Amino acid sequence: MLENLFASRVKPDEKSRLVGLFPETHYLDNISFGGGAPEEKLFPVEELKEAYQVAVKRQGAHAFQYHDIRGPEYLRQFLVERAKTLVGIPEVTDDEIMLTAGGQQGIELVAKLLLNKGDAMAVEAPTYVGALAAFDTFEPTYFNVSMEDDGADLTQFELLLKAHPEIKLFYTVPDFHNPTGITMSVAKRKRLVELANKYDFIILEDTPYRDLRYVGKSLPSVKSFDTEGRVIFLSSFSKILTPAFRLGWLVADPVVVQALTKLKLTEDLEVPYLPSATIEYYLQNNDLDEHIQSLRALYQTKMEAMMAAIDRYLPGIKVSHPEGGFFLWLELDQGIDTTKLLWENAVPEQHLVYVPSESFYAHRDRKNGMRINFTGPTYEQIDDGVKRLSKMLVENSRQKEIFVKAI
Ligand SMILES: Cc1ncc(COP(=O)(O)O)c(C=O)c1O
């Protein structure tokens, strides 16, 4: 048994939360509401192609050499400036910025920095499945903080902190939360930092959707209230430019950045040069904010199309009403198991993919919800996919009397 030689963190008997997140189906009429895919039509293909060519032409053979782990200079300066506006920290300096291989590596590095086996950490319940998968590797003891309409329940969290002062990390997605779409209120952002100062823990503020607001006004980041360097702000180019280059970035106290850089060196030695240089040249010659504007305009109409389809085919269902981001969150009758339905009905019969709720809970114990993505599918697929979802629920739910009239 080779598995006997594996480290305990691999847990050979336990399926990764990410396996099956993007099930491959071979049906031609497959519709995916699964992963957080951006709209392909809006990738700036020509501009990125040109930027890649410029990166190679300017550097010549050197473009293919090893480079500094800190990444290209102009890109770093761009991020210093972006941190001032996007994160709202006017004093940010170069030694507080770090490039990562996507936001995902940022999460994994922070977990590696802070978590010994069994260490206590708190997460929103539900929370981003990829973060849980990264934390799982370090075998923490999880504590759940429930979600309210204005973000994590901080009254409940404070009780937890009193009972478990050993909690050292809180992971949050405050803007258009993955998976529920909820945005944390300003009051809670401030209070969260006060709690971190009082109970001595670090906050990982993960915000890849922060730029993608379709309704209302942007709120100050949690990091902007940070007084003791306890907040690590994490962002990414994946949702606003392309996920293919695997480029994320974070803002943290210089001591944290130094320690994370040391850990990153052992993982991959450097930020991949050509993808980061390509993004650098793209940013020098194009207006990223203008591009983000076009994403916002399109995604808002897609979100509205999905809401309209839900009104039509799933009237009365409990659905989130996010102000931005990529996802809607559905809550179904207690007793419905959306994981079972995915494999037994949605994929084989409806040719439809979504992400079942259990993936988003640290203890995999809530089965009656699902996350659906509206940015990747076409308008036709949004309408057709929600109709298929309704069909599936008619066949498998006590709510069928309502839905059956709609399809
Ligand atoms: C909340 C959140 N964090 C991090 C990531 C990872 O993104 P990437 O590694 O592509 O930057 C995602 C991707 O969906 C996400 O939703």
The ligand as an SDF file (V2000), in Angstrom:
LIG
                    3D

 16 16  0  0  0  0  0  0  0  0999 V2000
  -12.9740   33.7990   -3.2640 C   0  0  0  0  0  0  0  0  0  0  0  0
  -11.9330   33.2960   -4.1920 C   0  0  0  0  0  0  0  0  0  0  0  0
  -10.6510   33.3410   -3.8220 N   0  0  0  0  0  0  0  0  0  0  0  0
   -9.6700   32.9100   -4.6190 C   0  0  0  0  0  0  0  0  0  0  0  0
   -9.9450   32.3600   -5.8570 C   0  0  0  0  0  0  0  0  0  0  0  0
   -8.7850   31.8450   -6.6690 C   0  0  0  0  0  0  0  0  0  0  0  0
   -8.6420   32.5550   -7.8160 O   0  0  0  0  0  0  0  0  0  0  0  0
   -7.2990   32.5740   -8.6720 P   0  0  0  0  0  0  0  0  0  0  0  0
   -6.3300   31.6140   -8.0610 O   0  0  0  0  0  0  0  0  0  0  0  0
   -7.7090   32.1960  -10.0430 O   0  0  0  0  0  0  0  0  0  0  0  0
   -6.8030   33.9720   -8.5490 O   0  0  0  0  0  0  0  0  0  0  0  0
  -11.2680   32.2770   -6.2940 C   0  0  0  0  0  0  0  0  0  0  0  0
  -11.5880   31.6670   -7.5940 C   0  0  0  0  0  0  0  0  0  0  0  0
  -12.7050   31.3960   -7.9370 O   0  0  0  0  0  0  0  0  0  0  0  0
  -12.2910   32.7670   -5.4410 C   0  0  0  0  0  0  0  0  0  0  0  0
  -13.5690   32.7320   -5.7900 O   0  0  0  0  0  0  0  0  0  0  0  0
  1  2  1  0
  2  3  1  0
  2 15  2  0
  3  4  2  0
  4  5  1  0
  5  6  1  0
  5 12  2  0
  6  7  1  0
  7  8  1  0
  8  9  2  0
  8 10  1  0
  8 11  1  0
 12 13  1  0
 12 15  1  0
 13 14  2  0
 15 16  1  0
M  END
$$$$
